[in-house]
Amino acid sequence: MTLKEWIDQALPAITDRLAVCKNCPAFANTEKSFNLPGQKAIHEVVDDFLAILFPGCHGTGPIAETRLDEFYSVKLRAAAGRLAEQAEHSFRYQCEMDKCADCTDCRDKAEEAVIYLIDQLPKIRDILQRDIQAAYDGDPAAKSFMEIVMSYPGLQAIAMHRLAHPLYEKNVPLIPRIMSELAHSRTGIDIHPGAKIGAGFFIDHGTGVVIGETCVIGTNVKIYQGVTLGALSFPKDEHGNPIKGIKRHPEVRDNATIYAGATILGGETIVGEGAVIGGNVWLTHSVPAKATVYNRQPKPEIRVNAE
């Protein structure tokens, strides 16, 4: 029997089995079940907001300066409307998951969250200017600001984080995490939307960086590739489930530098202001301001092979 013959014969029964979703509610997103926006729809809104923050940089070409006001107006109205609709469906989904008795305010909460984000866009843009300056000052290879804006993965990841974080603050379900994982897939940098990150943040190279949900990072902090700011352990309740909503990740204070491959863990761990954490350091306790932490220099063994 050929593949075509088998499909013609078996497809109706397989289709019927797949379409019965009473036993698969966790991942079947239909109009009659969760009615959530698709992942790509959220990705498109993220790109719209990136276009608003960096006009003409992430599209197909420059924007006429005389049309900038019109560009902002059109983009903001469209992006706000789409994001509000997506957020409303996300709130309704969470209500069903939490078995809320009253879900009538989902639209209000969605609009409040979108207003909160859009109202912060000028401030976010100003903070990103400081991030760009930090990248330019911190990377001798950077030749221009536009090179950083259009090519540096660290800036793209932090820009998307600065969009996702206000929605996280407004408790929007799903969407902030989808935004952060979009940044993760594009850049290799994994920043949870809950992390609090100050201005002038520079991630050099970026690949493999992980920043956990309850991290607090001050201003003018620089980190390199492969850095993990993670949890030391997961406290559990009496039923063995992880306790949510507690501080699990480190605090990194102003002007600190963390070199490649360092792992810093724990909710009580503080990297003091101006401290320098060397490459591949494993750190689970606090270090004071201006401290330098490094591993002992290894002694490589060199053998010369006889000819």
Secondary structure, DSSP 8 states (H G I E B T S, - for coil): --HHHHHHHHHHHHHHHHH--TT-TTT---TTTT----HHHHHHHHHHHHHHHSTTTSSSS---GGGHHHHHHHHHHHHHHHHHHHHHHHHHHHHHHHT-S--TTHHHHHHHHHHHHHHHHHHHHHHHHHHHHHHHHH-TT---HHHHHHH-HHHHHHHHHHHHHHHHHTT--SHHHHHHHHHHHHHS-EE-TT-EE-SS-EEES-TT-EE-TT-EE-SS-EEETT-EEE-S---B-TTS-B--SS--S-EE-TT-EE-TT-EEE-TT-EE-TT-EE-TT-EE-S-B-TT-EE--------------
